[in-house]
Amino acid sequence: MNGMMRKRYAHIIGFCLLLFFLSARHLQADNVFIIDPDFKKLDIGTGFEMLEDGKKTLTIDQVLRPEISSLFVMKKQISPSFGFTSSAYWVRFRVENRTGSDVTFLLETAYPLLDDIRLYRVDDRGTILESRTGGKMRPFREREVDYRNWVFRCTEKAGAGTTYILRVTTESSMNLSMHLWTPDVFFYNVTRENVLQGIYYGAILVMLIYNLFLFCSIRDMSYLFYVLYYAFFLMFQLSLNGLAAQYLWPGSQWWANNNLVFFILLSIIFALNFCRTFLEMERTIPRMNEIFLVLIMLLIIFVPFSFFLNYRIMMMGAISITFMTALLVSISLVKVLKKGFKPARFYAIAWSFFWVMVVLHGLKSFALIPDNMVTQWGMQASSFMEVVLISLGLADRINYLKKELESLNENLENIVEERTEEINSILNRMEKRDNELQQELDLAADIQRGILPQTPFYHEGIAVEAWSRSMGKVGGDFFDIFQMQGGHVGVLIADASGHGMPAAFITALAKISFAETIQTQLFPRDIFVNVNNELMKTIKTDDFVTAFFLVIGPTYEVFYGNASHVLPLVLRREGLTVEEWDTNGLFMGAMDIANEMYEDRQDILNFGDRVLLLTDGLSEAKNTEGESFGSGRLKNILTETAHLSIGEVRDRIMKEWNGFTRGTEQSDDVTLVIVEIDPVYRDLVLFREKGFKLLSKGSYDEAVTELEKALAIDASDEKTHLYVGECYLNAGNYPRAVEHLKEYLGKNEIDANVWCHLAEAYLHLRNFSMAYQAAQKALQFRSNFVRALVVSGLSLKNLQKKKEAYVVWKKLLTIDPKHEMALQEIQHVQDEFGK
């Protein structure tokens, strides 16, 4: 499909460019424009003379002087456009009447946004016969002809000729397209143009009203943004071609001269919002959606300034933003189409036509391409096509979502109905056998309590406190804490459906599945998929498991995922605000389709931030009046107890919960887990890093002083124990070195280098047996470790196991044939025992 779409876009763009270049070809006229009996219309573009007045200081008298008049140059392009300029432009051409009677004709300046136009008629002797003024800065009622462009009514006597000089200035793009018309042909053309304009704007208006009714009916924000987008674009078009000044606000001069940028910005704002909602960017391409939101906020801020800042600068900025918008939307369309979002096809086709024309119009405004039929009318033609295609796209989107929802609802209803029947059957059987299972339940309760992790838990500044109470002897709630690959810590809370022994059995299966999965997976989404698959193989009832999984990295970046569980509450220490975390995801163990819905998201926790994980038994517990405990109370408790330890917060929550539910029976299992990034740990890290730097410099006593401060904060911090042990080892305090290195190895058993350091410390203490054991541990993880082999050999020698030492020295020589100590020791053994 992507290949076909790319070919379609290439054909569209190629067709537009071909039309553009064909329309740019005009026949050129001479400098003298002849009015003959066949005269109906003359295009003034090729052959007129032009003079640029960069300082806007020249007057008509100065222009008529020979030294200035000689500076006029011939302009050889139809409808000359000069982009945004601060210069005044003087245009000179001659009109000759070669008929036998006086001729009245109309001189049209074919661009409605020219600010000031001054017309001078000059005879062959250089005498000014007539001067008139025009331009959009003048009230509409002063126009000689009631038309959107400024038109001068002129008369040439039979057989005579006159030179016409125009001075033009504007803050908008400078476009000097002009035409000479006979009145009859001009007004016929105006009538035909008005009919076409009426059809165009009427059709657009009908489509907007239709889509507005659809929005009122189905409340889809895409329709509202679409209507607002095109409403403001319509106002921009009316202002751009002068119709708004002619029909909507002919008496409001200030508004007529300053509304164009305002309409452009609002049109872009709602175009971006329409794109976001129509393409469902928050779900399909969330990163691009965030870029759109930032751009929208910036545009909203700049909208009021469009009336006060320099018009030329604001207009150039608006056109540049239009280019950027076209690029961003095009990128978004490609990304969404690659993801298989079918309703985007209509939007992509419509967007291709319309925005090619918008970009061409912008390039014309910057004088990068000439003005022609395509740049003048292309936007209106393509915008009408876009309205029709996007309306079809909106209808297609509704059908797409409707079919998708119907399919999903049908599957879910069938699955839920089947699972509900199975649950009822199992619960009935369980109730009949309850008396027979009491002894087993007591044993199961002891086992279940035993598999929960011990809290408080503390690792690298991550502190965890927990509390759990089952409704019966065993329950379906459980939590776990995992030390994962790469120094990450995983915190899990889960709730199995139902209560009692079935739920407890499912929690045991789920806990095993989670424990096995985290050995190979890191991200919550992947973990949920694996656990769901495992539970689907094992659970043959209608039971399921909800869960929330939190993975905290070494720098406290967080990945989290939700499988239909109660939302956790996140207290931000700075500002004492409470937020909720959530992702898509269905419960586990019930259906394969859930694997397509799991996702994970990312955030970060700062020092002092806390996360409260809970099950619904906590928040949905009711008092004697039927009122729920609710998340609102929990949020208040979190903010009120921000100054307390998380153990005290846990106690406060349970105290208030017990008081709230007093007089009622517990109706569900209750579990809560509080995670905190210990603010005190920040100081530990500072002391530890400072001690490490001093250790690296050889300042062992000073390093120990700083590292002891870190241990005063957390006596179990293994890295600090390692650094202290290294300090004592290098300083020759071997008993203390042994103490701290053993503390480190208790949690990092596979570190061969530290085992070797411990062996060296024992060797210095002449505890040769322990030195040999530690060196063997190092060799277990690194078999060719030369230093560990040296300690092994020396330990065996001092233990009078010289033959065993001989084997070690021989092995060392296979690694380093020139090792002096090994050579010497082998020689000693050979001298003593013979070769």
N, C-alpha and C positions, 0 to 999 in steps of 0.2 A: 504493500500500500504506500509506503514512504516513497519508493521509486516513482510510482504513478503520480503522486502528489508533486514531487519535484519536477517531473516533466510538465505537469499542468501549469505550475508556476512559471516555468521557463517559457511556455507558449504565451501565457498572459503577458509577461514582461516584454517578450519579443514583439508581440502585437502592438503594445502601447508605444514602444520605442519607434516602430515602423510608422505608426500613425503620427507620432510627434515629428519625425524628420520629414515626412511627406508634407505635413501641414506647414513646415517652416519654409517651404519653397514658394516664393512669391515673384511675380514679375516686377522689375524695377521701373520707375518712371524717371523722367527728366527733371531738372531743377525747376523748370517753368511748367506749371500745371495749366493745361489748355482746357478751356470750356468751349466745346463745340456743340453743334446741334444734337449729337448723340450722348451728350454728358448726362450721366445719372449719378455716378459715384466715383470719386477718386480717393485712393489711399495715399496719404502723405507720410512717407516713411523713407523711401529711397530718393536721394537727390536733393533733399533739403539741406541747407547749410546750418551749422551749429557752432555756438561759442559757449564755452564753460567759464562762468564767472565765479571763481573759487571763494572770493571774499564778499560777494553779493553787493559790490559798491558801484557797479556800472549803471549809468542812467541811459535812457533812450537817446538823449543828445550826444552822449559820449559814444554810444554804439554807432551812431550815424556818421561819426567822423571817419575820414579815410584810414587813419592809422589803426583804428579799432576795427573798422569794417573789414579791413583786409585780413583780420585774424580768423574770420569765419572759415570753417572747413566743411567739406562735403561729407555727409553721413550716408554710407551705402548699406543700410539694413532696414528692413521693414519693421515697423513698431519698435523703434530703439528703446531699450531698457538699460538703465545705468545703476540699478540697485539702490541701496541706501546711501545718500550723499547729502552733504550740507551746502553744495554749490547751487548757484542759480544757473539755469540753462537758457540761452537765447537761441531761438529758432528763426530762420529766415527762408522764405520761399516767395515765388512770384506767381500770381494768377492772371491769366490773360483771357479775355472774353473775345472769342473769334466768331461770334454770331452777329446777326444784324440787329439785335435788340438787347436792351438791358436785361441782365440775368441776376436774380436773387438766389443765393445758395446758402447752405448752412455749413459752418465749420465746427466739427465735433472733436473735442479732446476726449479720446476714447478710454480714459482712465479716471474713475470718479474720485480718487483719493489725492488728487493734486491740490495742494493748499491754496496757492495763489497763482493766477494766470492773468497776464497783462497783454492785450492785443493792440498793436499799432499798425495802421495802414499808412504807407509812405509812398508818395509819387516818385517819378523818375528824377526829380530835382532834389530829393531828400527832404521834402516838406511833409510833416506829419499831418495827414488828412483827418485822422480819427484815432482815438484811443479808448479802449474799454477794459474793464477788469472782471475777473471771475475767480472760481475756485471754491473748494468745499468750506473754506473759512468764512464765506459770505452766506447770509441767510438764504434759504431755498427760494423764498418769494422774489428775490432779486434776479432770478434766472430769466433770460430772454425766452427760453423754451422750457416748458415743464417736462423735464427729462432727467434721468438719473446722472448722466454725464453732462458736463457744461458745454453748451452749444451757443455759438455766436451767429447771428443772422447778418449776412453780408450781401452787398450789391455791387456788381461790376457793370459799368456802362458798356454799350455796344462798341466793340473794336478797341477797348482800352485794356490796360494792364496795371496792376498795383502790386507793390511789394508788401508782404505781410511779415511782421516781426512779433514774435511772442517771447515773453519772459516768464519762466515757470520755476517755482520753488515748492518744495514739499518736505515734510518730515517723514513721509512714507517712502516707498520705493519709487524712484523716478522712472516714469514710463511716458514717452512722448508720442504714443500712437495717436494719429489724427486722420480724419476723413472729411472730404468735401461731398455734400449731398445736394441734390435738388430737393426742395421741401416735400414734393409728393412721394418720392422714393423713400425719403427719410421717415416720414410718418407712416408709410406702408410698412417699412421695416420695423418701426417701433411697435406697431399694432401686432405684427406677426411675433415679434420677440415677447411682447406682453402675454400673448396667448400661450406661448411655450413656457414662459416663466410661471404663469398661472397653473398650467398643467403640472409642472414640476413641483412647485411648492404645495399645490393642493394635494397631490399624491403623497408627498412626504408627510403632510399634516394628517391625512387620513390614516396612514400607517402608524403615526405616533399616537393618535387617539385610540386606535385599535389596541395597540400594545399597552396603553395606559389602562384601558378597561381590563385587559388580561392581568395586569399587575393587581388591580383592585380585587380581581376574582381569586387568583391563586397565591398572591402575596409572595411572589418570587422576586427578590431584589434585582435580579438581572434585568427584568422588564423596566423597573423604575430607572435604573442607571442608564439603560438603553434610551428611554424616552428623554431623560434630561440631557444625555450626551448629544442626541440629534436635535433637540430643541435649541440648545446653545450653538450647535454648529449651524443650524438654520439661521439663527440671528447673525452669526458671523458672516454667512453667505450674503444675507440681505444687506449688511453694512458694507461688505467688501465691494458689491456691485452697485451700491448707491441706492437700492430700492428702499432701504430702511429710512434713509434721509428724505426720500421723496414721499413715502406713504405713511410711515409710522411716527416719525418725530420731525416733521419739516420745520417746526418752530423752536426746537430745542438744539441750538447750535453747539453748545458745550458738550452735551451728551453725544451728538452725532460725530463730533471730532475725536472723542476719547474712548469709545466703547469697543473698538476692534480688538485690542489686546485682552480686555476683560472677557469677551466672548471666547477668544481662543483658549485662554487659560481654563475657563470653566468647562469648555468642551473637552479639553485634554483630561481634566480631573475626572469627569464622569466617563470618558472613554476608558481610562485606566481601571476605574471601579467596575465598569461593565465587563472588561476583559477578565478581571479577577474573579468575578462571580460566575460568569458564563463558563470559563474554563476550569472552575473549581480549583483555583491555584493554591489555596490553602491546603488542599489535600494532595493535589497532583504534583505541584512544584513549589513547596513552601518557601525555599530560599528566594526564588524570583518574586513570590508574593510579598515577602518582606521588603524587597527593593521597590516594588510598586507602592507599598504603603509609605515608605520614606519619601518617595518622589511626590506622592499626593499631598502629604503634609507640607512639604516645601512649597508646592504650588498654591495651596490654600493660604499660606502665609503671605505669598507675593501678590495674590489677587488684589487686595486693597491698594497696593503701591502702583498698580497699572494706571491709576488716575492722576498720580502726582509726579512720578519719575519721568525722565525724558522719553518722549514718545518713540523716537527712533531707536533708542537703546532697548526699550521694553519690547518693541516690535521685532527687532533682530533676535533678542533673547527668546521670545515666544516661538519664532520660526525654528530656532536652534533646538528648543525643547520638543517641537513637533518632530524634527528629524530623530531625536533620541527616543521619543515615544514609539515612532514607527519601528525603530531597531529593536527596542525592548519587546514590543508586542510580537514582532516577527520571530524573535528567539523563543518567546513563550509558546507560540503556536507550534514551532518545530518540536519543542520538548514534549508538549502535550500530545501531539500527533504520534510521536514515537512511543508514548505510553499507551496508545490505542484508544484515546478518547474520541469516539466517532463524531459526536456533535460538532467538534471543532472544524470539520471539513468545510461546512458552509461558511463559517467565519473566515477560514483561511482564504477561500476563493474571493469572498467579498473584500476582505482586507487587502489582498493583492491588487485588485483593480483600484480601489479607492486611494490607498496610501501611495501608490506609484504616482497618481495625479497630484496628491498633496505635496509630495516631495518635488515634483516638477514645478509646481507653483512656487514653492519655497526657493528653488534654485533660480527661477525667473526673478523673484524679488531681490535676490542678491546679484542679479545681472550675470549669472553664470551660464544661462541659456537665453535665447531670444524669446520674445513674447509672440504667441501665435494662437491659433484656434484651440489647440489642445490645452495650453496653459490657461486660456480664458474660460473655456467651458468644460474642460475635462473633469474638474472636481464635481460639478453639478451632475454630469452624466454618470460618473462612477459612484457618487454618493447615492443616487437613486437606485443603482444596481445593488449597492451595499445594503440599503434599507430592505430591499426585497429579499436578498439572500440571507441577511441576518434574521429577518422575521421567519424565514423557512428554517434557519438554524435553531432558533428558539423553539419552534414547534417540534423539530426533530429531537432537540434536547429533552423536551418534556416526554416524548414517546420513549426515548432511550432510558430515561430515569424511571419512567412508569413500568416498562418491561422488566428492568433490573429489579425494581422494588417488588413487583408482583412475584417474580421468580424467587427472590430471597424470602419473602413473606410465606409463600407456599411451602418452601422447604422447611423454614423455621417452624411453621405451625405444625407440620406433620411430625417433625422431629420432637418438638416440645410435647405434643400430644402423646406420642409413643413413650417418651421418657417419663411423663407424668403417670401414665398407667403402670409402668414398671416400678416407679418409686412407691406408689400406693400399695402394690402387691408385696413388695419387700418389707415395708413398714408394718403391715399387718402380720406377716410371719414373725418379724422380730419381736413384736409385742407379746405374742403367745409364748415365745421361748425366753422371755426376759428373766423369769425366776431361775431358770436353769443356768443362766450365764453370769450370775452375780460373782461367783468365785473367779471366773475367768476375767470379769470386768475389773476386779480388784488387782489382779496380776497385770492386766493390760494398762491400768492407770499408772502403776509403778513403772512399767516399761515406757509408757508415753512421756511421763515426766522425765525419765532418764535420757531420752533422745533429744530433749530440748537443750540448747546450748546454755552454758552458765553465764549469767550476767551479774554484776557489770562486766562488760567486755571493753577492752581498750587496746587500740593498735594505731601507732603513728598519728595520734591526735584524733582518731575516730573513736568516740565513746558511745556505748550502747547500754541502755537500761530497758528491761522488759517486765511485763506482768501478764499472767494468763490464769483464767479460771474457767473450768469446764462447767457446763450446766449439770452434767451428771458425773459419773466416775471417770468417764473418758469423753473426749470431744473431738470436734472436727477442726478446731483452730490449731495452728502451729506456726512457729517462726524459726528462722535459722540464720546463722551468721557464717559466712564462708570467707576464707582467705584464698583469693583467686590468683591466677597468673598475672605477672607484671606488677605485683604489689597492690592489686585492687582488692577491695573488701566488698563482698556482696551481703546485702541484708534482705531477707525474704519474710513476708507475712502471707499466710494462706488460710483459706477457710473452705473445708469440704462441705458439700451439701449434706443435710441431715444432721443427726446427732448420734451419740452413743457409739457402739462397737463398729457399725458399718463406716461411720465417718472416721473413726480412729484408724480403721484398717486402711482407708483411702489416704489418710494423712501420712501413714507409714510408707505406703507405696510412693506417694508424691515426694516425700522427703528423700527417699532413696534415689528416685529419678533425678531430682534436682542435684543431689550430691554427686551423682555420676556425670551429669551433663556439664556441670561447671568445670570439670577437669579438662574439657576440650572446647567449651564455648565461653565467651565473655559477655556478649550483648544480650539483654533481656529478650528481645524478639526471638533470637535463635534458641535461647534456653526454653522459652515457652513452646516453640514448635517441637523440639525434641521431647519435652516432658509430655506434651499433649499426645504425641505419637505413642510413647511408652504407656501412658495411662489408657489410651484407646485399646491397646493390646491386652491390658490386664482387667480393666473395669468392664464388666459385662452387665452392669445394672445401669440405671438412669442417673447415677451419681456423677458429680462433677466437682471441680476444684476451681475456686477463684483465687487470684494471687496478685500481689504487687511486689515487683523485684527492683531493688535499688543497687546499682554498682557504683562504688566510689573509688576514684583513681587516686594515685599518690599525691596529686596536686589538687585533689578534691573536686575534679570535674565529675559529673554525675551522668550516668545513663540509666534510664528507668523505663519500665514497661508495666502496663496494667492489663490484667486478664479478668475484666468485669468485676474488679474488687472495689471496696470502699476507697474513696479518694483520700490520699494522705494530706496532712496539713503541714505547710512549710513556714516556719517562723524565721523571718529575716531579722537578724540582730540590729542591723542598721535601719532605723525607721520603725521597728516593731510592727511590721506588716505581716499578715498571714495570707498565703496563697495556696492553691491546690494544684497538684500535678495529675495529669491524666493522659492516656493514649487510647487509641482504638484497640480492641481485643476482646474476644469471647472467652468464657470459662473453658477449662481444660478437661479432657477426658470424655467428652460427649460427642463431638462431631469433627470430621476431617476439615470441613469448610473453615473452621476456626483458624487453621494455619495460614490462610490468606489474609487474615485480618489483624494479626499481631503486628505491632510496631514498637519502636523505642524512640525516645527523645533525649535531648541532652540539655544539661543546665550546669550550674556550678554552685558550690556551697562555700561561703566565707566563714572565717573563724567566728564562732558564736552562733551560727545558724543552726536551727534544729528542725528535724523532720519527725512528725508523729505518724506512725503507721498503726492502723487499727482495724478491727473487724466490726461488722455491723452489730454485733452484740453490745458494743459499747455505745455507739451513737444512736441506735434505734431502740434501746431499752426505754420502757415507759414507766411512769409513776402511777399512783393510784387513780389519778384523774385522766389517764390515757394520753398524757403529754409525753413526747419523745425527748430524750436527753439532748439530742441534736448536736450538729457540728458547731453551731453558734456558741454554745457554752464552752466547747473545747477550744475554740479560737480565743475566747476571752481568758480562759485559764492560761493558755500559752503566753499571751501578752502580759498578763498580770504576774506571772512567775518567771519572767525572763531573767531576773536577777538571781534565781535559785538554781541549785544543781539539778541535773536531769533526774537524779534519784528522788529529790524532793518534789519535782514536778510530777513524777509518776505517782507518788504518795498523795499529792494534792488532788490529782484527777480521780484516783480511786476513792478518796474520802468523799468528794462531792458526788461521785456516781453512786456510792453506797447510800449516802443520805437521800439522793433523789429517788432511788428505787426502793427505799425502805417501805415495807408493807406489801410488796409484790414479790412474786416468785420469779426467779431468774429464768428467762425464756430462751436464752441462747448462750453459746460459749462467748467469752469475752477475752480479747487479747489486745495488748497495746505494746508497741516498741518505740522507744524514743532514741533517735540518733542525733548526736551533736558533734560538730567540729570544735573541739576543745579550744577555747580562746587562749588558755594558758599554754597550750602546746606550741604556740607561736614563739613564746620565750624559750621553750626547750630547744626548738630548732635553731634559734639564734645562738644559744649557749653551745649547742653541739657543733654547729658549723664553725664557730669561733675557736673551739677546742681543737677541731680537726686542722684548721689552718696553723695553729700553734704547734700541733703534732708534726705537721709537714715541715715546719721550720726548725724542728728539733728542740723547741721550748717545752720540755715534757712536764715540768712542775706547773708552769702556768697553764698548760693544756689541761692537766688533771683538775686544777681549780675550776676552770670553766665547765668541764664535763661533769664534775660533781654537782654543779648547780643544775645541770640538765637532769641528773639522776634524782635530785631532790624533788623535781616536778613529776617524773615518772621513773620509778626505780626499776621498771621492767623493760625500758627501752633498749633493745638489743644492739642497735648501732652505737649508742653511747657506751655500752659495756665493751664493745669491740675496740673503740677508740681508747678507752681508759686502759684496757688490757695491753694495747700496743704501746701506750706511753710507759706503763710499768715495765714491760718487757725491754724496751729500749733503755730505760733508766736503770735497769738491773734489779728492780724490785720484783723478783720472780714469784714469791707467794701471792702477791696482789695480782700479778699478771695472770696466774693460773685461775684465780677466783673469777676475774671478769671475763676471760676468754671462755671458760666453761659456761658462764651465764649466757654468752652469745651463742655458743654452739648448741645449747639446749633448744634453741628455736631455729637454728640454721645448720643442721647436721651435715649438709653436703658440701660445706666450704672447706676444700682441701687445704687452702693456704693457711687458714686459721688453725686447723688441726696441726699443721706443721709448726706454727708458732707456739702452740701449747706444748708440743713435744719438745721444742727447744727449751722452753721454760722448765719443764720437768728435768731435762738433761742437766741444766745448770743447778737445779736443786738436788742432783744426784739420785733422783727417783727414777732409776733406769727402767724399771718395769713399766711405770706409767708413761715414760717417754717413748718406749717401744710401742705400747698400745696406741698412743696418739699418732705416732708416725705411721703405723699400719692403717689407721683410719684415713689419713691423708692419702696413702697409696691406694686405698680402696676406691677413691674417687679420681685419682690421677696416678696411674700405675708407673709412669716414667718420671716422677717428681724427684729430682736429684737431691734436693735438700732433705726431703723426707727419708730417702735412702741412706744419706749420711747419718742422720739421727738414729735410724734403725741399726746401722752397722755399729756405731759407737755404743749404743745401749746394749746390744748383744755382747760386744767385747767386754764391757764392764760387768755384765752378768755372767762372764766366763763361758759364754756360748760362742766360742771362737769359730767353730766349724759353721754354725749357722750364720755368723757374721761374714765368714769367707764367701758364702753363697750370695749375700747381699752385695759385697764389694765386687764380685764377678758380674753381677747384673748391672751395677753402676757403670762398669767399664764397657759394657755393651752399648750404653747410652753415650758415655764420654770416655773414649779410650785413653785420653791423656790426663784423667783426673788424678792429681798427685796423691791425695790422701788414700784413694782406693788402691793405687799402685803400691804405696808404702805398706798399707795394712795387709795386702795380699802377700807381700814379701815377708812380713813378720810371721804370718801364719805358716808360710812355706818353710821358713827357717826353723820354726818350732816343730812342725809335724812332718816336714819333708814334702817334696812335690808329689 
